[in-house]
Amino acid sequence: MRLLLSFLFFLTSFVAGAQLPKLIVPIGHTNPVIGLETDPSNTYLYSIDGGSDVTVWDIRTKTVFTFLEGHSGAITSISASADGKYLATADAAGKIVIRHQSDWKISGIADIEGNVTQIQFDAEGKLLGALTTTGRLLLITANKPQEAYTVELKEKKITSFTWNAAGKLALGCADGTLGMRQQGGEVATIVTNSAKAVTGIVPGAEEDSWVYVTGDGEVTNFQNGKTISQAMSPLPRIISMHASKDLLVLTGRGSARNLHFYPLSGGEEASDKIQIPTALLEQSGSAIGLQTAIFSANGRELFLPDYQGGIHAYDLTTGKYNGAFVGLASKILSLAINKSGTQLAVGRNDGVVLFDLTGATAPKQLKTASAPVIGLAFGTNQYLLAGVQQNGTVSAWDTKYDAVVYSRATGEQLTYPYLEVTSDDQRIIKKVDNGTGIFSIKSGKKPKVIKLKESFDQRLTPDGKLLLAQDASAGITFYDTENFKKQNAIKIEGLQYFEVSADGKWIGAVVKNKGTSLQLIDMGSGKAVKKIAVPDGKTITRLKFDPTGKHLVTLSNVISKGSSQGDYSITFWDLEKGAETFQLKGHSAAVSGLAFSSSGEVLFSSGFDGLIKCWSLSDKKELATLTPLSAADWAVVAGDGLFDASREAISLMHYSVGKESIALEQMKDKFYEPYLLPKLLGFHTDPIRLSPKLDGFDLYPEIKLSHPEQNDGKLGINLNDQGGGIGRIVIFINGKEVINESRDVSTTTDGFASFDYGIENHPYIKKGGLNKITVKAYNEDGYLSSPEKSVYLIDENKVGGATPPKVYGIVAGVSDYQGNDMDLKYAAKDAEDFYGAIKLSSESRFGKENVSVKLLSTLPGHEKPTKANLVSELAKIKNVATSNDYLVVYLSGHGVADKGEDADFYYLTADASSMEVNGNKERANFSLSSKEIAKLIMEVPTIRQVLIIDACHSGQLAQNLSGSSFTMSSEEARALETLKDRTGLYIIAGSAADAVSYEASAFDQGLLTYSLLYGMKGPALREDRYIDIISLFNFASQKVPELASEIGGIQKPEVRVPNDLNTFDIGELNGEQRKQIALKANRPAVAASLFQNEASFIDDLQLGELIDQRLKKLEGQNSQAGVMFVDVKTFPEAYVIRGRYTEDGENISAIGAVFQGKKKIADVEATSKDASQLADMIIDKAQQSIK
């Protein structure tokens, strides 16, 4: 056989420019991993999942470090050179990208003919082999990719290849033969005793030995042209094989296990010696089998993907599990937006997450069965959402009250994602196995199934009167939705998919008949009035009309791994012009859902990559990416580098530049933009600030610290200028800022500087405990800080034994301002009520002698909360408090924001006579800014500190917010974040939009204060006793929007907690003490209901949920007929409705009772034909005894 040289590929030289910073959201993988590699130092793990990016993991922390881009199609293979120089990836379209492992910059790109199935570097990292599906092997010179040639075996198809350490090339062929080639020599063919294709080959344990596998699962050890041993693997389909120095691992699809180990030298299977969980080994985990498994560079660890996108590490020397590489995103399966464009529902494997696009409330997870949610649809009522899960369960939710209003299992073997809600919001129409399921939301009963012969797909007309069903005869049959009688039929030869326009006049169809076309069909006549030819090679898997009806929008997903057609683009076709107009590209995996905003100007697209893209259709570009990380955590990133994210998400995200990682905290000052997505969508009226151009970083100084114990009691700070100069130095002791300024440090000619900071006897050092001292340094321009560096100090100076901590507090409420224009009703009363509750609970926890709380109020008999009094009281606490004590500061009254150059939040004291702070030189006399609050609190040595602000906007600020559901400006949100960062405060701040909203409560209190007191009475207590500060804040932040919904949903508290989240108890309350907390009792409290089906002992009909939903609505009525619903099982003196029910034919009969505590108040009986009506009857009867 002779070596054939060929240049049958196109090579593009690539000149690498400067690497741009990338914001890394730790998505991980949402599809199973199909390829893995490690670098020789075992620092990084590279993984691919059939998308267009490479995920780089930090092996030590098992977290996402960065993503490597460069492909537009599905990556099918990856290889890292053993010398650590290069990393190569290949995609299904024949594109090969070669990078330097030192910085991951691209050094070369080759475009070759054919789908690349395998790439591999030789032992020296000089050659890269690339094998195509046609059996052609190309050898590319790694550092000079223009030098390449093709290896061909005459009349043989190469199916696998590898190199050994000596540089010998081994080829496996489709006919079972092997090819061997020394460096620079001819290929010699070796005939084996196998006639099956050699699907994989690796070097063996001995010199010139090899191990190869064939298509039927046979494993052969081969040396010096002879077969040494053979074994039949239990894997009839082997997908991958990898070897360490002495062990071989095979993955694939087997009858019992998907993973097997063999000694590399030959012999019996060694799988029993490796302790891997059976869930990963058994084929029942996935029909596709395990795709790959590799050994670490030192051979001590095995990296093994699972079926959901995770990667697991096992120590082969100890047999111990070393943890998992798991991202935080989940594959998004479905998407829907409500009619008003304010709520976005996201269906995932773990349920439904509901996003409030106005930003007025936090994301929330709706109650679902434990199965992936594959279909979602809103009703005409903007709060009615329907969904279907993979297990066949169909549910409906009232999203306003987070209540399940319907849930039934269909028992389908194959679940279809399509469902719609009828225009009257009474029924859910869904395709089922043998026709159409009609699910009555009101009755709650099992669905009625209308059998439709060979129905493949279905759609409702917008008026809900007709159901269109695609059948096997390549046509669409029309049925009326009253009695499901056939009304009409349209014959469309080659029909693949169809959709109905918003006006109900047109059908859009994908037709495959002598080529693929898009057709616009008149629903009345059944005739195609427009045909658009789809280019050859373009696959369309879904279509949708845009809101104008002028465009068809199509997807071109091919979800299977390794497909060359997986471009994941969204294409718009102009129906008038009959042509494609533009494409939107951004997803790295299949697009699973499309939803238009109510204006039609923004398109939301979801993908199996776990991302939601927001596209501006006027600009034809991406506005932002929303990444749901969990039910509560999320991130929004805009193309200019601005971001908004939940508290936890911020701590998990970072920027990467090459191999440099920059924490998001380091960039927050310049790029954090509160309410970013609502601003982009027009729901928030604050302007989006201009961010610094994100085209590179002037790096921060490098920090090295000398511990005080080795530096004469001083903290030694050593700085190294890395190119960006030396700017501000910030020092924290136990989370409290003590220094934030540019220091006069002497810098040497080589960029080094140093100074000392005295720690001994510092008031922030906790006596007899562990102390954390943290330093960060900014670059000279001040926009980029270094990572925080910390040392820990144990103070052993215990004076007079252990001293119990003390609680200091200032509670201030202003209702009576100077003049009458600004006065409020409840602020002073709120302060008085909170003062009583915090004093009672703290004294119960710490002892009366250890609690000192001062009340400042404009109510008669109290010192007024003037600025002078507030400053004076904080100064008194500063002089007596220690680092072991607690501080609680509560402020209620007016709060406003300055939107000028000195943007900040201002609390107006009792001295104020005007709401105007913008540019007002007198404001210092009647207000406390967040900067002043920070300075005053930083002077108090307490470490555990709480700030509660229950404020309202008014005046010009309220006008600026008119038409918006927002209650806090970006300036205020950023001010609170800065306040938290500098002081270590635990902060909750609630702001009503104006005085009217602030006072418009049925409870004679501000809603934040009411919610805090409400939580302290029971629902927010830890172990039903302790006031844990984080639990209390989280409860209040969720409760306020619920209570505010009756006045327009315009209050949303902001919670800020330190990054080192160590919560603490600020008090405790027993049952009797909780009764002393004053809450207006004009409405009785009712706890969550409990009902069971007598036959199954579970609530099959969700009757308890239906009753609770109605109780929530009664709570929102703001009338004497209303109740105060408490979504917990127990609450002091609360009523609760409990009972059981039976199903007898069409009737549902319930027998129950109303209890208050353990006392039975009244019996309740009712019978109805549907669960919804039964819930109404139970509520009507129960209300007679709830007083």
Helices and strands as residue ranges (DSSP letters): E 9-13, E 22-24, E 35-38, E 44-48, E 54-58, E 63-68, E 75-80, E 86-91, E 95-100, E 106-112, E 116-121, E 127-132, E 137-141, E 148-151, E 158-163, E 169-173, E 178-181, E 187-190, E 198-203, E 209-214, E 218-223, E 226-232, E 237-243, E 247-253, E 259-263, G 271-273, H 278-281, G 283-285, E 294-295, E 301-305, E 311-315, E 321-325, E 332-337, E 343-348, E 351-356, E 364-366, E 373-378, E 384-389, E 393-398, E 403-409, E 419-421, E 427-432, E 435-440, E 448-451, E 455-460, E 466-471, E 475-480, E 486-491, E 495-500, E 506-512, E 516-522, E 528-533, E 542-545, E 551-555, E 570-574, E 579-584, E 591-596, E 602-607, E 612-616, E 621-628, E 634-638, E 643-645, H 647-652, E 654-657, E 660-663, H 664-671, H 676-681, E 702-706, G 708-710, E 714-720, E 728-733, E 736-742, E 752-758, E 770-777, E 789-794, E 807-813, H 827-846, G 848-850, E 851-857, H 867-880, E 886-898, E 904-908, H 923-926, E 927-929, H 930-938, E 944-952, H 955-960, H 970-983, E 986-992, H 995-999, H 1007-1016, E 1026-1028, H 1029-1044, G 1045-1047, E 1054-1056, E 1065-1068, H 1071-1074, E 1085-1087, E 1090-1093, H 1103-1115, E 1124-1126, E 1135-1144, E 1147-1156, E 1159-1168, H 1171-1183
